[in-house]
Amino acid sequence: MNLKNILIGITLSLSTISCIQDEALNVEAAIDGCSGANIQLININEISREIDIFVFEGSNVAAQELNFTLPDGATISPDQSQSKDNPPYYDFSTEKERTFTVTSEDGSNKATYTVNLYTIELPLKYSFENLREINPYHILYLTDVNGIMQWASGNQGYNLCGMATNAIQYPTSQADGGVEGKCVKLVTQSTGTFGMNTNPKMPIAAGNLFIGSFNMTYAIIAPRQATQFGFPFTRKPLKMSGYYKYKPGATLTDQNGNVISGKTDTGDIYAVLYEAPNSDFSLDGDLFTEGNEKAKNIVSMARIDKTEATDQWTRFDLDFKLQNGKTINEDNLKAGKYKLAIVFSSSIQGAYFEGAIGSELCIDEVEITCE
């Protein structure tokens, strides 16, 4: 081998070593998601680093499967191991609150999360009186005996656009002046230059509130899949009732920000009972998209015809009507094979980024009547 070839070989070797050294190890330490058998709902609060996990009554919490989604190369372990732990299965039979620490790939960063496991039945009355969080945006919890299960909204996604400077400037917030006490206020807001530069464009964010969870993984790449609706329900719903006020925004626009002439915005109020073949199955924001296969799982639905413009509290009484030629199977109902979703939105086409900035829907004193 001549000297020239030797020098070339040394140069290539050094270049390879340099490339390897330049590829820095990941410094992120976080929990981006979680899944597992029997999990019905997950709420991850990145601010307080709390994760609320809801499982159906009767689940084996001594061996609860938790598959954590972590940044590349990161690892996770419980701070105090239980004798029955066998990752990804963890024992919550004696302690419903456990802490887990995530360590970044390079070992320089650690983050400790509190994981709360709940077995719970969905309540039937909702008054929007209590806040779980107030900063940077409002998170309301359901009026159940535990006072812990929270309503979901798109506030977490809206936080990305940086348009709000306080909690009441987010699309979903608690407000004074309810039928009794507080109410929830949903307002269609602009997402500014951030929303117009995303693909697809997201120029507005409708105020929304729903039973389910918001998955940040899809917030930008597939925003309608980010809203995941529903929680197991073992009763036969007959009617959803409550009160609303509605004020449409001045100018209705489409996803490209173009004005839609001759039309006025309207809100949406609905509830659906649907078949859930497994605990991971949920309906999402594509629910009313034509040809959506998931919509075939809907068994019964109660939906308002139109939210009329009114500044007075107006009662709604919506009957559940069977859909898709289906009936409710009593055995499957008792076995937790159905989920109920309740959804409110300040712009009926908000999931498709059509709406009027300033459209405002207030909701209070909602109740599900069952057989």
C-alpha positions in Angstrom: 0.0 0.0 0.0 1.6 3.3 -1.0 1.7 6.4 1.2 -1.1 8.1 -0.6 -3.6 5.3 0.1 -2.5 5.2 3.7 -3.2 8.9 4.1 -6.6 8.5 2.4 -7.5 5.7 4.8 -6.5 7.7 7.8 -8.5 10.7 6.6 -11.6 8.6 6.1 -11.3 6.9 9.5 -10.9 10.3 11.2 -14.0 11.6 9.3 -16.0 8.6 10.5 -14.9 9.1 14.1 -15.7 12.8 13.8 -19.3 12.1 12.5 -19.9 9.7 15.4 -18.7 12.2 17.9 -20.8 15.0 16.4 -24.0 12.9 16.8 -24.9 14.1 20.3 -26.9 12.0 22.6 -30.5 13.1 23.3 -31.0 15.4 26.3 -34.8 15.2 26.5 -36.4 13.7 29.6 -40.2 13.6 29.3 -43.3 11.3 29.0 -44.9 12.0 25.7 -47.7 9.4 25.9 -48.9 6.2 27.5 -51.0 3.2 26.5 -51.9 -0.2 27.8 -54.7 -2.7 28.2 -57.8 -1.6 30.1 -56.8 2.1 29.9 -59.9 4.1 29.0 -58.5 7.6 29.3 -55.2 9.4 29.9 -54.6 13.0 30.8 -51.0 14.2 30.8 -50.2 17.5 32.4 -46.8 18.6 31.3 -46.8 21.6 33.6 -47.3 19.8 36.9 -45.9 16.5 35.5 -49.0 14.6 36.5 -50.6 11.7 34.6 -54.1 10.7 35.4 -55.0 7.2 34.1 -58.5 6.0 34.2 -59.4 2.3 34.0 -62.8 0.5 33.9 -64.2 -0.7 37.2 -63.0 -4.3 37.7 -59.7 -4.0 35.9 -56.7 -5.9 37.4 -54.7 -2.9 38.8 -52.1 -5.2 40.3 -50.8 -5.7 36.8 -51.7 -2.6 35.0 -49.9 -2.3 31.6 -48.2 1.0 31.0 -46.3 1.5 27.8 -44.7 4.9 28.1 -43.8 6.9 25.0 -40.4 8.5 25.7 -37.9 10.7 23.7 -35.3 8.8 21.8 -32.9 6.9 24.0 -34.6 7.9 27.3 -35.4 5.4 30.0 -38.0 5.2 32.8 -38.3 3.4 36.1 -40.6 3.6 39.2 -39.0 5.5 42.1 -40.2 2.7 44.5 -40.6 -0.7 43.0 -43.5 -3.0 44.0 -43.0 -6.8 44.4 -45.5 -7.5 41.5 -43.9 -5.0 39.1 -42.9 -6.6 35.8 -42.5 -3.8 33.3 -44.5 -2.8 31.4 -46.9 -4.2 34.0 -47.0 -2.2 37.3 -48.7 -2.9 40.6 -51.2 -0.2 41.7 -53.2 -2.5 44.1 -51.9 -0.8 47.3 -50.9 2.6 46.0 -53.0 4.4 43.4 -50.3 7.2 43.2 -46.8 6.3 42.1 -43.9 8.3 40.8 -41.7 7.4 37.8 -38.4 9.1 36.8 -37.4 9.5 33.2 -33.7 9.8 32.4 -32.5 11.3 29.2 -30.3 9.3 26.8 -27.2 11.3 27.7 -28.0 11.0 31.5 -27.8 14.8 32.0 -31.6 15.4 32.6 -34.2 13.7 34.8 -37.9 14.3 35.1 -40.2 12.8 37.7 -43.9 12.3 37.0 -46.7 11.3 39.3 -48.9 8.7 37.8 -52.4 8.5 39.4 -54.6 5.5 38.6 -58.3 5.7 39.0 -61.2 3.2 38.6 -64.2 5.3 37.9 -67.7 5.4 36.5 -68.8 8.4 34.4 -71.1 10.8 36.3 -74.4 12.0 34.9 -74.5 15.7 36.0 -72.0 18.4 35.0 -72.0 22.0 36.5 -68.5 23.3 35.5 -67.9 24.7 39.0 -64.4 23.4 39.7 -61.1 24.0 38.1 -58.3 21.5 38.1 -55.7 24.0 36.8 -55.8 27.8 36.2 -52.4 28.4 34.5 -51.7 28.8 31.7 -55.2 27.7 30.8 -58.3 26.4 32.5 -58.8 22.6 33.0 -62.2 21.7 34.5 -62.9 18.5 36.3 -66.1 16.5 36.3 -68.5 16.7 39.2 -68.0 13.2 40.4 -67.3 11.8 43.8 -63.5 11.8 43.3 -63.4 15.4 42.0 -60.6 14.4 39.7 -61.6 13.3 36.3 -61.2 16.2 33.9 -62.9 17.5 30.9 -60.6 17.6 27.8 -60.3 20.5 25.4 -58.0 21.8 22.7 -56.4 24.4 24.9 -53.2 22.3 25.1 -52.9 22.5 21.3 -53.8 26.2 21.2 -50.9 26.9 23.6 -48.5 26.2 20.6 -49.6 29.3 18.7 -48.6 31.7 21.6 -51.7 34.0 21.0 -53.0 33.9 24.6 -51.4 35.9 27.4 -53.8 34.7 30.1 -56.2 31.8 30.8 -59.4 33.6 29.6 -57.8 34.3 26.2 -57.7 30.5 25.4 -60.6 29.0 23.5 -62.0 27.1 26.5 -62.3 28.7 30.0 -64.5 28.8 33.0 -66.7 31.9 33.4 -69.0 33.7 35.8 -72.7 34.1 35.2 -73.9 30.5 34.8 -77.4 29.3 35.4 -76.1 28.4 38.8 -72.6 29.6 39.8 -70.0 29.2 37.1 -70.3 27.9 33.5 -68.0 27.0 30.7 -67.3 29.5 27.9 -66.1 28.4 24.5 -64.8 31.0 22.1 -63.5 30.6 18.5 -60.0 32.3 18.5 -57.4 33.2 15.9 -54.2 31.2 15.8 -52.3 34.0 14.1 -49.4 33.5 11.8 -48.7 30.2 13.4 -52.0 28.7 12.2 -51.7 30.1 8.7 -48.2 28.6 8.3 -49.0 25.0 9.4 -49.8 22.2 6.9 -52.8 21.9 6.9 -53.6 25.5 7.7 -55.3 26.0 11.0 -56.3 29.7 11.0 -58.8 29.4 13.9 -59.3 27.3 17.0 -62.9 26.7 18.0 -63.5 26.6 21.7 -64.3 23.0 22.6 -65.0 20.8 25.6 -65.4 17.0 25.5 -65.3 13.8 27.5 -62.1 12.1 26.3 -58.5 13.2 25.9 -56.4 15.5 23.7 -53.4 13.8 22.1 -50.6 16.3 21.5 -48.9 13.9 19.2 -51.4 14.7 16.5 -52.0 18.3 17.3 -50.3 19.6 14.1 -49.9 16.6 11.8 -53.5 15.3 12.1 -55.4 17.7 14.3 -58.8 16.0 14.1 -57.2 12.8 15.5 -55.9 14.8 18.4 -59.4 15.0 19.9 -60.3 11.5 21.2 -63.8 11.2 22.4 -65.5 9.0 25.0 -65.4 7.0 28.2 -66.9 3.6 29.1 -70.6 3.8 29.9 -72.8 1.0 31.3 -76.2 2.7 31.2 -78.7 3.2 28.4 -78.9 7.0 27.8 -82.3 8.5 26.9 -81.7 12.2 26.9 -79.1 15.0 27.3 -80.4 18.3 28.7 -78.8 21.5 29.8 -78.6 25.3 29.1 -76.7 27.3 26.5 -76.1 30.9 25.3 -74.7 31.6 21.8 -73.3 34.6 20.0 -71.9 34.0 16.5 -68.8 35.9 15.4 -69.1 38.6 12.8 -67.3 36.9 9.8 -67.4 33.3 8.8 -64.2 32.1 7.1 -62.9 28.8 5.6 -59.6 26.9 6.3 -57.7 29.3 4.0 -59.1 32.4 5.7 -61.5 33.2 2.9 -64.8 34.8 3.8 -67.8 32.6 3.4 -70.7 34.9 2.3 -74.3 34.4 3.2 -73.7 32.1 6.1 -73.5 32.6 9.9 -71.5 30.5 12.3 -73.3 28.2 14.7 -72.1 26.0 17.6 -72.5 22.3 18.3 -73.9 20.3 21.2 -74.1 16.5 21.0 -73.5 13.2 22.7 -73.0 9.7 21.2 -73.0 6.2 22.6 -70.8 4.0 20.5 -69.5 0.4 20.4 -65.9 0.2 21.6 -64.4 -3.2 20.6 -61.4 -2.6 22.8 -60.3 -0.1 25.4 -58.0 1.7 22.9 -60.8 2.4 20.5 -62.3 5.9 20.4 -64.1 8.2 18.1 -62.3 11.4 17.1 -62.7 14.8 15.4 -63.3 13.0 12.1 -66.6 11.7 13.5 -68.8 13.5 10.9 -66.4 13.3 8.0 -68.2 11.6 5.1 -67.1 8.0 4.7 -65.5 7.7 8.2 -65.5 4.0 9.1 -65.4 4.7 12.8 -68.8 6.5 12.6 -70.3 3.1 11.9 -69.8 2.2 15.5 -72.3 4.9 16.7 -75.3 3.3 18.3 -77.2 6.2 19.6 -76.9 10.0 19.3 -78.4 13.2 20.8 -77.6 16.3 18.9 -79.0 19.9 18.8 -80.4 21.0 15.4 -78.9 24.5 15.8 -77.6 26.8 18.5 -79.7 29.9 18.0 -78.2 33.2 18.7 -79.3 34.2 22.2 -77.9 36.1 25.2 -80.3 34.4 27.6 -79.8 30.9 29.0 -81.8 28.6 26.8 -82.7 25.1 27.7 -82.0 22.1 25.4 -83.5 18.7 25.7 -82.0 16.2 23.2 -83.3 12.7 22.8 -80.9 9.9 22.0 -81.9 8.3 18.7 -80.6 5.0 17.4 -78.1 5.2 14.5 -76.8 2.8 11.8 -79.7 0.4 12.3 -78.2 -0.7 15.6 -79.7 -1.5 19.0 -78.1 -1.6 22.4 -76.9 -5.0 23.6 -77.6 -5.3 27.3 -74.8 -7.8 27.9 -72.3 -5.7 26.1 -73.5 -2.6 28.0 -72.9 -4.3 31.4 -69.5 -5.5 30.2 -68.3 -2.0 29.4 -68.2 -2.5 25.6 -69.8 0.9 24.9 -68.4 4.4 25.4 -70.2 7.7 25.8 -68.9 11.0 24.3 -70.2 14.4 25.1 -68.9 17.3 22.9 -69.5 21.0 22.8 -68.0 23.4 20.2 -68.3 27.2 19.5 -68.1 26.5 15.7 -69.8 23.5 14.3 -67.2 23.1 11.5 -64.3 24.1 13.8 -62.6 20.7 13.4 -62.2 21.7 9.7 -61.0 25.2 10.7 -64.1 26.8 9.4 -65.7 29.3 11.8 -66.0 32.9 12.9 -63.5 34.4 15.3 -65.4 35.6 18.4 -68.2 33.0 18.2 -69.1 32.2 21.8 -70.9 29.3 23.2 -71.6 29.1 27.0 -72.8 25.8 28.5 -74.1 25.0 32.0 -76.0 22.4 34.1 -75.8 19.5 31.7 -77.4 16.2 32.6 -77.7 12.7 31.0 -80.9 10.9 31.8 -80.8 7.2 31.6 -83.3 4.3 31.5 
